[in-house]
Each structure stands twice: as structure tokens, then as C-alpha cells.
């Protein structure tokens, strides 16, 4: 069965460095349910996440980001 790929955007409230945002995206990608996490070059406080919605939820992914001590929320749902 094909995965049910969904996309959403995470807005990070704090100003993080480029390296910190890249590290955060890498952390999100460690989930077996996430297919990609990309930080916007034009808006470095935004991260586009693609994931298998049969495997996890956007809420769970945002909670993973928050568990790193970052204030963030899902946008564009």
C-alpha cells in the first residue's frame, strides 16, 4: 500500500541560526514517518514537512519540535 503523504508548515517563533534550523530539520527527519523537512531560504523561520499521515500526525511532529525547547506551531492546515 502506498503511503498517504501529507504536507504542512511549521512556524518557529524564536530566531534560530541557519545551523540551528538545519539541525531542527534533521531531527524532524529522523522520524520514520517523515519523508522530508526543508527550511525555507526566504523565510528561515518556516519548515515544510512531508510525512506519511497513516504513520503519524502533524501534531506529533510539532510536539517533537517543541520537545527540543523551541516554540513552534503548525500553519497552513
Residue, then its C-alpha position, 0 to 999 in steps of 0.5 A: x500500500x502506498x503511503x498517504x503523504x501529507x504536507x504542512x508548515x511549521x512556524x518557529x517563533x524564536x530566531x534560530x541560526x541557519x545551523x540551528x534550523x538545519x539541525x531542527x530539520x534533521x531531527x524532524x527527519x529522523x522520524x520514520x514517518x517523515x519523508x522530508x523537512x526543508x527550511x525555507x531560504x526566504x523565510x528561515x523561520x518556516x519548515x515544510x514537512x512531508x510525512x506519511x499521515x497513516x504513520x503519524x500526525x502533524x501534531x506529533x511532529x510539532x510536539x517533537x519540535x517543541x520537545x527540543x525547547x523551541x516554540x513552534x506551531x503548525x500553519x497552513x492546515 
